[in-house]
């Protein structure tokens, strides 16, 4: 898997905290690079998203 880049990030502000996103806190979600202010916010998003993905079918 290629390293994720801020240049490909679809947002500049963390959706959890409202702070600027950080290069060490990116994740890939449904083909898009999404950024967070820190790894804790990223991990919280990944956990929440996976819970919804399990019950919602595309």
mmCIF file of the N, C-alpha and C atoms, coordinates in Angstrom:
data_MODEL
# 
_entry.id   MODEL 
# 
loop_
_atom_site.group_PDB 
_atom_site.id 
_atom_site.type_symbol 
_atom_site.label_atom_id 
_atom_site.label_alt_id 
_atom_site.label_comp_id 
_atom_site.label_asym_id 
_atom_site.label_entity_id 
_atom_site.label_seq_id 
_atom_site.pdbx_PDB_ins_code 
_atom_site.Cartn_x 
_atom_site.Cartn_y 
_atom_site.Cartn_z 
_atom_site.occupancy 
_atom_site.B_iso_or_equiv 
_atom_site.pdbx_formal_charge 
_atom_site.auth_seq_id 
_atom_site.auth_comp_id 
_atom_site.auth_asym_id 
_atom_site.auth_atom_id 
_atom_site.pdbx_PDB_model_num 
ATOM 1   N N  . UNK A 1 1  ? 0.838   -1.182 0.000  1.00 0.00 ? 1  UNK A N  1 
ATOM 2   C CA . UNK A 1 1  ? 0.000   0.000  0.000  1.00 0.00 ? 1  UNK A CA 1 
ATOM 3   C C  . UNK A 1 1  ? 0.880   1.241  0.000  1.00 0.00 ? 1  UNK A C  1 
ATOM 4   N N  . UNK A 1 2  ? 0.566   2.190  -0.860 1.00 0.00 ? 2  UNK A N  1 
ATOM 5   C CA . UNK A 1 2  ? 1.345   3.421  -0.957 1.00 0.00 ? 2  UNK A CA 1 
ATOM 6   C C  . UNK A 1 2  ? 1.136   4.281  0.287  1.00 0.00 ? 2  UNK A C  1 
ATOM 7   N N  . UNK A 1 3  ? 2.155   5.051  0.612  1.00 0.00 ? 3  UNK A N  1 
ATOM 8   C CA . UNK A 1 3  ? 2.060   5.957  1.753  1.00 0.00 ? 3  UNK A CA 1 
ATOM 9   C C  . UNK A 1 3  ? 1.044   7.057  1.446  1.00 0.00 ? 3  UNK A C  1 
ATOM 10  N N  . UNK A 1 4  ? 0.202   7.369  2.420  1.00 0.00 ? 4  UNK A N  1 
ATOM 11  C CA . UNK A 1 4  ? -0.805  8.413  2.240  1.00 0.00 ? 4  UNK A CA 1 
ATOM 12  C C  . UNK A 1 4  ? -0.149  9.782  2.369  1.00 0.00 ? 4  UNK A C  1 
ATOM 13  N N  . UNK A 1 5  ? -0.661  10.759 1.627  1.00 0.00 ? 5  UNK A N  1 
ATOM 14  C CA . UNK A 1 5  ? -0.061  12.087 1.572  1.00 0.00 ? 5  UNK A CA 1 
ATOM 15  C C  . UNK A 1 5  ? -1.090  13.176 1.870  1.00 0.00 ? 5  UNK A C  1 
ATOM 16  N N  . UNK A 1 6  ? -0.634  14.226 2.550  1.00 0.00 ? 6  UNK A N  1 
ATOM 17  C CA . UNK A 1 6  ? -1.499  15.392 2.782  1.00 0.00 ? 6  UNK A CA 1 
ATOM 18  C C  . UNK A 1 6  ? -1.970  15.997 1.461  1.00 0.00 ? 6  UNK A C  1 
ATOM 19  N N  . UNK A 1 7  ? -1.147  15.885 0.425  1.00 0.00 ? 7  UNK A N  1 
ATOM 20  C CA . UNK A 1 7  ? -1.514  16.435 -0.887 1.00 0.00 ? 7  UNK A CA 1 
ATOM 21  C C  . UNK A 1 7  ? -2.781  15.791 -1.446 1.00 0.00 ? 7  UNK A C  1 
ATOM 22  N N  . UNK A 1 8  ? -3.060  14.556 -1.041 1.00 0.00 ? 8  UNK A N  1 
ATOM 23  C CA . UNK A 1 8  ? -4.232  13.827 -1.531 1.00 0.00 ? 8  UNK A CA 1 
ATOM 24  C C  . UNK A 1 8  ? -5.421  13.906 -0.577 1.00 0.00 ? 8  UNK A C  1 
ATOM 25  N N  . UNK A 1 9  ? -5.230  14.541 0.562  1.00 0.00 ? 9  UNK A N  1 
ATOM 26  C CA . UNK A 1 9  ? -6.253  14.600 1.606  1.00 0.00 ? 9  UNK A CA 1 
ATOM 27  C C  . UNK A 1 9  ? -7.448  15.445 1.157  1.00 0.00 ? 9  UNK A C  1 
ATOM 28  N N  . UNK A 1 10 ? -8.663  14.959 1.413  1.00 0.00 ? 10 UNK A N  1 
ATOM 29  C CA . UNK A 1 10 ? -9.878  15.660 0.987  1.00 0.00 ? 10 UNK A CA 1 
ATOM 30  C C  . UNK A 1 10 ? -10.322 16.747 1.976  1.00 0.00 ? 10 UNK A C  1 
ATOM 31  N N  . UNK A 1 11 ? -9.685  16.810 3.147  1.00 0.00 ? 11 UNK A N  1 
ATOM 32  C CA . UNK A 1 11 ? -10.061 17.822 4.132  1.00 0.00 ? 11 UNK A CA 1 
ATOM 33  C C  . UNK A 1 11 ? -8.818  18.448 4.754  1.00 0.00 ? 11 UNK A C  1 
ATOM 34  N N  . UNK A 1 12 ? -8.956  19.655 5.252  1.00 0.00 ? 12 UNK A N  1 
ATOM 35  C CA . UNK A 1 12 ? -7.861  20.349 5.920  1.00 0.00 ? 12 UNK A CA 1 
ATOM 36  C C  . UNK A 1 12 ? -8.072  20.426 7.427  1.00 0.00 ? 12 UNK A C  1 
ATOM 37  N N  . UNK A 1 13 ? -9.309  20.203 7.858  1.00 0.00 ? 13 UNK A N  1 
ATOM 38  C CA . UNK A 1 13 ? -9.682  20.319 9.265  1.00 0.00 ? 13 UNK A CA 1 
ATOM 39  C C  . UNK A 1 13 ? -10.178 18.967 9.774  1.00 0.00 ? 13 UNK A C  1 
ATOM 40  N N  . UNK A 1 14 ? -9.712  18.580 10.946 1.00 0.00 ? 14 UNK A N  1 
ATOM 41  C CA . UNK A 1 14 ? -10.134 17.332 11.566 1.00 0.00 ? 14 UNK A CA 1 
ATOM 42  C C  . UNK A 1 14 ? -11.628 17.393 11.883 1.00 0.00 ? 14 UNK A C  1 
ATOM 43  N N  . UNK A 1 15 ? -12.400 16.409 11.431 1.00 0.00 ? 15 UNK A N  1 
ATOM 44  C CA . UNK A 1 15 ? -13.841 16.417 11.694 1.00 0.00 ? 15 UNK A CA 1 
ATOM 45  C C  . UNK A 1 15 ? -14.196 16.195 13.169 1.00 0.00 ? 15 UNK A C  1 
ATOM 46  N N  . UNK A 1 16 ? -13.281 15.657 13.949 1.00 0.00 ? 16 UNK A N  1 
ATOM 47  C CA . UNK A 1 16 ? -13.556 15.435 15.372 1.00 0.00 ? 16 UNK A CA 1 
ATOM 48  C C  . UNK A 1 16 ? -13.225 16.677 16.198 1.00 0.00 ? 16 UNK A C  1 
ATOM 49  N N  . UNK A 1 17 ? -12.051 17.287 15.964 1.00 0.00 ? 17 UNK A N  1 
ATOM 50  C CA . UNK A 1 17 ? -11.566 18.345 16.850 1.00 0.00 ? 17 UNK A CA 1 
ATOM 51  C C  . UNK A 1 17 ? -11.681 19.752 16.295 1.00 0.00 ? 17 UNK A C  1 
ATOM 52  N N  . UNK A 1 18 ? -11.722 19.880 14.969 1.00 0.00 ? 18 UNK A N  1 
ATOM 53  C CA . UNK A 1 18 ? -11.714 21.204 14.352 1.00 0.00 ? 18 UNK A CA 1 
ATOM 54  C C  . UNK A 1 18 ? -10.314 21.766 14.171 1.00 0.00 ? 18 UNK A C  1 
ATOM 55  N N  . UNK A 1 19 ? -9.296  20.978 14.515 1.00 0.00 ? 19 UNK A N  1 
ATOM 56  C CA . UNK A 1 19 ? -7.899  21.389 14.351 1.00 0.00 ? 19 UNK A CA 1 
ATOM 57  C C  . UNK A 1 19 ? -7.403  21.017 12.952 1.00 0.00 ? 19 UNK A C  1 
ATOM 58  N N  . UNK A 1 20 ? -6.253  21.550 12.570 1.00 0.00 ? 20 UNK A N  1 
ATOM 59  C CA . UNK A 1 20 ? -5.648  21.223 11.276 1.00 0.00 ? 20 UNK A CA 1 
ATOM 60  C C  . UNK A 1 20 ? -5.241  19.752 11.243 1.00 0.00 ? 20 UNK A C  1 
ATOM 61  N N  . UNK A 1 21 ? -5.342  19.136 10.062 1.00 0.00 ? 21 UNK A N  1 
ATOM 62  C CA . UNK A 1 21 ? -4.948  17.740 9.924  1.00 0.00 ? 21 UNK A CA 1 
ATOM 63  C C  . UNK A 1 21 ? -3.428  17.602 9.945  1.00 0.00 ? 21 UNK A C  1 
ATOM 64  N N  . UNK A 1 22 ? -2.968  16.403 10.289 1.00 0.00 ? 22 UNK A N  1 
ATOM 65  C CA . UNK A 1 22 ? -1.545  16.120 10.415 1.00 0.00 ? 22 UNK A CA 1 
ATOM 66  C C  . UNK A 1 22 ? -1.168  14.960 9.498  1.00 0.00 ? 22 UNK A C  1 
ATOM 67  N N  . UNK A 1 23 ? 0.036   15.018 8.944  1.00 0.00 ? 23 UNK A N  1 
ATOM 68  C CA . UNK A 1 23 ? 0.495   13.993 7.998  1.00 0.00 ? 23 UNK A CA 1 
ATOM 69  C C  . UNK A 1 23 ? 0.573   12.608 8.627  1.00 0.00 ? 23 UNK A C  1 
ATOM 70  N N  . UNK A 1 24 ? 0.709   12.514 9.948  1.00 0.00 ? 24 UNK A N  1 
ATOM 71  C CA . UNK A 1 24 ? 0.804   11.208 10.588 1.00 0.00 ? 24 UNK A CA 1 
ATOM 72  C C  . UNK A 1 24 ? -0.554  10.655 11.011 1.00 0.00 ? 24 UNK A C  1 
ATOM 73  N N  . UNK A 1 25 ? -1.623  11.338 10.570 1.00 0.00 ? 25 UNK A N  1 
ATOM 74  C CA . UNK A 1 25 ? -2.968  10.960 11.014 1.00 0.00 ? 25 UNK A CA 1 
ATOM 75  C C  . UNK A 1 25 ? -3.946  10.858 9.853  1.00 0.00 ? 25 UNK A C  1 
ATOM 76  N N  . UNK A 1 26 ? -3.505  10.214 8.793  1.00 0.00 ? 26 UNK A N  1 
ATOM 77  C CA . UNK A 1 26 ? -4.327  10.039 7.598  1.00 0.00 ? 26 UNK A CA 1 
ATOM 78  C C  . UNK A 1 26 ? -4.842  8.617  7.525  1.00 0.00 ? 26 UNK A C  1 
ATOM 79  N N  . UNK A 1 27 ? -5.994  8.455  6.890  1.00 0.00 ? 27 UNK A N  1 
ATOM 80  C CA . UNK A 1 27 ? -6.537  7.122  6.639  1.00 0.00 ? 27 UNK A CA 1 
ATOM 81  C C  . UNK A 1 27 ? -7.196  7.119  5.265  1.00 0.00 ? 27 UNK A C  1 
ATOM 82  N N  . UNK A 1 28 ? -7.366  5.945  4.723  1.00 0.00 ? 28 UNK A N  1 
ATOM 83  C CA . UNK A 1 28 ? -8.051  5.781  3.447  1.00 0.00 ? 28 UNK A CA 1 
ATOM 84  C C  . UNK A 1 28 ? -9.456  5.292  3.738  1.00 0.00 ? 28 UNK A C  1 
ATOM 85  N N  . UNK A 1 29 ? -10.456 6.031  3.258  1.00 0.00 ? 29 UNK A N  1 
ATOM 86  C CA . UNK A 1 29 ? -11.845 5.656  3.486  1.00 0.00 ? 29 UNK A CA 1 
ATOM 87  C C  . UNK A 1 29 ? -12.610 5.760  2.177  1.00 0.00 ? 29 UNK A C  1 
ATOM 88  N N  . UNK A 1 30 ? -13.126 4.631  1.719  1.00 0.00 ? 30 UNK A N  1 
ATOM 89  C CA . UNK A 1 30 ? -13.890 4.547  0.468  1.00 0.00 ? 30 UNK A CA 1 
ATOM 90  C C  . UNK A 1 30 ? -13.153 5.222  -0.687 1.00 0.00 ? 30 UNK A C  1 
ATOM 91  N N  . UNK A 1 31 ? -11.839 4.992  -0.757 1.00 0.00 ? 31 UNK A N  1 
ATOM 92  C CA . UNK A 1 31 ? -11.018 5.496  -1.846 1.00 0.00 ? 31 UNK A CA 1 
ATOM 93  C C  . UNK A 1 31 ? -10.502 6.909  -1.677 1.00 0.00 ? 31 UNK A C  1 
ATOM 94  N N  . UNK A 1 32 ? -10.839 7.571  -0.596 1.00 0.00 ? 32 UNK A N  1 
ATOM 95  C CA . UNK A 1 32 ? -10.402 8.952  -0.365 1.00 0.00 ? 32 UNK A CA 1 
ATOM 96  C C  . UNK A 1 32 ? -9.484  9.017  0.849  1.00 0.00 ? 32 UNK A C  1 
ATOM 97  N N  . UNK A 1 33 ? -8.480  9.891  0.776  1.00 0.00 ? 33 UNK A N  1 
ATOM 98  C CA . UNK A 1 33 ? -7.599  10.120 1.916  1.00 0.00 ? 33 UNK A CA 1 
ATOM 99  C C  . UNK A 1 33 ? -8.273  11.149 2.820  1.00 0.00 ? 33 UNK A C  1 
ATOM 100 N N  . UNK A 1 34 ? -8.510  10.751 4.073  1.00 0.00 ? 34 UNK A N  1 
ATOM 101 C CA . UNK A 1 34 ? -9.162  11.616 5.055  1.00 0.00 ? 34 UNK A CA 1 
ATOM 102 C C  . UNK A 1 34 ? -8.151  11.886 6.161  1.00 0.00 ? 34 UNK A C  1 
ATOM 103 N N  . UNK A 1 35 ? -8.066  13.153 6.583  1.00 0.00 ? 35 UNK A N  1 
ATOM 104 C CA . UNK A 1 35 ? -7.076  13.539 7.578  1.00 0.00 ? 35 UNK A CA 1 
ATOM 105 C C  . UNK A 1 35 ? -7.686  13.895 8.925  1.00 0.00 ? 35 UNK A C  1 
ATOM 106 N N  . UNK A 1 36 ? -6.869  13.702 9.957  1.00 0.00 ? 36 UNK A N  1 
ATOM 107 C CA . UNK A 1 36 ? -7.241  14.006 11.340 1.00 0.00 ? 36 UNK A CA 1 
ATOM 108 C C  . UNK A 1 36 ? -6.085  14.726 12.004 1.00 0.00 ? 36 UNK A C  1 
ATOM 109 N N  . UNK A 1 37 ? -6.334  15.346 13.152 1.00 0.00 ? 37 UNK A N  1 
ATOM 110 C CA . UNK A 1 37 ? -5.301  16.136 13.813 1.00 0.00 ? 37 UNK A CA 1 
ATOM 111 C C  . UNK A 1 37 ? -4.281  15.280 14.544 1.00 0.00 ? 37 UNK A C  1 
ATOM 112 N N  . UNK A 1 38 ? -4.662  14.077 14.921 1.00 0.00 ? 38 UNK A N  1 
ATOM 113 C CA . UNK A 1 38 ? -3.739  13.183 15.624 1.00 0.00 ? 38 UNK A CA 1 
ATOM 114 C C  . UNK A 1 38 ? -4.198  11.739 15.421 1.00 0.00 ? 38 UNK A C  1 
ATOM 115 N N  . UNK A 1 39 ? -3.320  10.788 15.711 1.00 0.00 ? 39 UNK A N  1 
ATOM 116 C CA . UNK A 1 39 ? -3.686  9.385  15.519 1.00 0.00 ? 39 UNK A CA 1 
ATOM 117 C C  . UNK A 1 39 ? -4.899  8.953  16.350 1.00 0.00 ? 39 UNK A C  1 
ATOM 118 N N  . UNK A 1 40 ? -5.128  9.553  17.500 1.00 0.00 ? 40 UNK A N  1 
ATOM 119 C CA . UNK A 1 40 ? -6.287  9.198  18.315 1.00 0.00 ? 40 UNK A CA 1 
ATOM 120 C C  . UNK A 1 40 ? -7.599  9.499  17.605 1.00 0.00 ? 40 UNK A C  1 
ATOM 121 N N  . UNK A 1 41 ? -7.685  10.667 16.985 1.00 0.00 ? 41 UNK A N  1 
ATOM 122 C CA . UNK A 1 41 ? -8.896  11.016 16.226 1.00 0.00 ? 41 UNK A CA 1 
ATOM 123 C C  . UNK A 1 41 ? -9.054  10.095 15.024 1.00 0.00 ? 41 UNK A C  1 
ATOM 124 N N  . UNK A 1 42 ? -7.944  9.803  14.346 1.00 0.00 ? 42 UNK A N  1 
ATOM 125 C CA . UNK A 1 42 ? -7.991  8.887  13.201 1.00 0.00 ? 42 UNK A CA 1 
ATOM 126 C C  . UNK A 1 42 ? -8.505  7.521  13.633 1.00 0.00 ? 42 UNK A C  1 
ATOM 127 N N  . UNK A 1 43 ? -7.973  7.008  14.725 1.00 0.00 ? 43 UNK A N  1 
ATOM 128 C CA . UNK A 1 43 ? -8.372  5.682  15.195 1.00 0.00 ? 43 UNK A CA 1 
ATOM 129 C C  . UNK A 1 43 ? -9.835  5.668  15.633 1.00 0.00 ? 43 UNK A C  1 
ATOM 130 N N  . UNK A 1 44 ? -10.302 6.760  16.246 1.00 0.00 ? 44 UNK A N  1 
ATOM 131 C CA . UNK A 1 44 ? -11.707 6.861  16.656 1.00 0.00 ? 44 UNK A CA 1 
ATOM 132 C C  . UNK A 1 44 ? -12.603 6.818  15.411 1.00 0.00 ? 44 UNK A C  1 
ATOM 133 N N  . UNK A 1 45 ? -12.209 7.519  14.346 1.00 0.00 ? 45 UNK A N  1 
ATOM 134 C CA . UNK A 1 45 ? -12.966 7.500  13.099 1.00 0.00 ? 45 UNK A CA 1 
ATOM 135 C C  . UNK A 1 45 ? -12.991 6.101  12.498 1.00 0.00 ? 45 UNK A C  1 
ATOM 136 N N  . UNK A 1 46 ? -11.822 5.453  12.422 1.00 0.00 ? 46 UNK A N  1 
ATOM 137 C CA . UNK A 1 46 ? -11.756 4.117  11.822 1.00 0.00 ? 46 UNK A CA 1 
ATOM 138 C C  . UNK A 1 46 ? -12.657 3.137  12.575 1.00 0.00 ? 46 UNK A C  1 
ATOM 139 N N  . UNK A 1 47 ? -12.682 3.226  13.891 1.00 0.00 ? 47 UNK A N  1 
ATOM 140 C CA . UNK A 1 47 ? -13.532 2.339  14.692 1.00 0.00 ? 47 UNK A CA 1 
ATOM 141 C C  . UNK A 1 47 ? -15.010 2.629  14.427 1.00 0.00 ? 47 UNK A C  1 
ATOM 142 N N  . UNK A 1 48 ? -15.388 3.906  14.400 1.00 0.00 ? 48 UNK A N  1 
ATOM 143 C CA . UNK A 1 48 ? -16.786 4.276  14.161 1.00 0.00 ? 48 UNK A CA 1 
ATOM 144 C C  . UNK A 1 48 ? -17.216 3.891  12.741 1.00 0.00 ? 48 UNK A C  1 
ATOM 145 N N  . UNK A 1 49 ? -16.370 4.190  11.764 1.00 0.00 ? 49 UNK A N  1 
ATOM 146 C CA . UNK A 1 49 ? -16.713 3.895  10.372 1.00 0.00 ? 49 UNK A CA 1 
ATOM 147 C C  . UNK A 1 49 ? -16.864 2.401  10.150 1.00 0.00 ? 49 UNK A C  1 
ATOM 148 N N  . UNK A 1 50 ? -15.988 1.606  10.744 1.00 0.00 ? 50 UNK A N  1 
ATOM 149 C CA . UNK A 1 50 ? -16.082 0.168  10.535 1.00 0.00 ? 50 UNK A CA 1 
ATOM 150 C C  . UNK A 1 50 ? -17.360 -0.398 11.147 1.00 0.00 ? 50 UNK A C  1 
ATOM 151 N N  . UNK A 1 51 ? -17.813 0.179  12.242 1.00 0.00 ? 51 UNK A N  1 
ATOM 152 C CA . UNK A 1 51 ? -19.063 -0.269 12.855 1.00 0.00 ? 51 UNK A CA 1 
ATOM 153 C C  . UNK A 1 51 ? -20.243 -0.021 11.923 1.00 0.00 ? 51 UNK A C  1 
ATOM 154 N N  . UNK A 1 52 ? -20.260 1.152  11.269 1.00 0.00 ? 52 UNK A N  1 
ATOM 155 C CA . UNK A 1 52 ? -21.334 1.453  10.328 1.00 0.00 ? 52 UNK A CA 1 
ATOM 156 C C  . UNK A 1 52 ? -21.211 0.625  9.065  1.00 0.00 ? 52 UNK A C  1 
ATOM 157 N N  . UNK A 1 53 ? -19.982 0.443  8.581  1.00 0.00 ? 53 UNK A N  1 
ATOM 158 C CA . UNK A 1 53 ? -19.774 -0.338 7.362  1.00 0.00 ? 53 UNK A CA 1 
ATOM 159 C C  . UNK A 1 53 ? -20.281 -1.772 7.520  1.00 0.00 ? 53 UNK A C  1 
ATOM 160 N N  . UNK A 1 54 ? -20.197 -2.299 8.733  1.00 0.00 ? 54 UNK A N  1 
ATOM 161 C CA . UNK A 1 54 ? -20.648 -3.667 8.968  1.00 0.00 ? 54 UNK A CA 1 
ATOM 162 C C  . UNK A 1 54 ? -22.161 -3.821 8.809  1.00 0.00 ? 54 UNK A C  1 
ATOM 163 N N  . UNK A 1 55 ? -22.921 -2.754 9.097  1.00 0.00 ? 55 UNK A N  1 
ATOM 164 C CA . UNK A 1 55 ? -24.382 -2.862 9.059  1.00 0.00 ? 55 UNK A CA 1 
ATOM 165 C C  . UNK A 1 55 ? -25.024 -2.188 7.846  1.00 0.00 ? 55 UNK A C  1 
ATOM 166 N N  . UNK A 1 56 ? -24.266 -1.342 7.162  1.00 0.00 ? 56 UNK A N  1 
ATOM 167 C CA . UNK A 1 56 ? -24.809 -0.641 5.989  1.00 0.00 ? 56 UNK A CA 1 
ATOM 168 C C  . UNK A 1 56 ? -24.171 -1.206 4.737  1.00 0.00 ? 56 UNK A C  1 
ATOM 169 N N  . UNK A 1 57 ? -24.987 -1.648 3.831  1.00 0.00 ? 57 UNK A N  1 
ATOM 170 C CA . UNK A 1 57 ? -24.498 -2.167 2.551  1.00 0.00 ? 57 UNK A CA 1 
ATOM 171 C C  . UNK A 1 57 ? -24.599 -1.071 1.508  1.00 0.00 ? 57 UNK A C  1 
ATOM 172 N N  . UNK A 1 58 ? -23.581 -0.968 0.659  1.00 0.00 ? 58 UNK A N  1 
ATOM 173 C CA . UNK A 1 58 ? -23.591 0.035  -0.438 1.00 0.00 ? 58 UNK A CA 1 
ATOM 174 C C  . UNK A 1 58 ? -24.669 -0.275 -1.437 1.00 0.00 ? 58 UNK A C  1 
# 
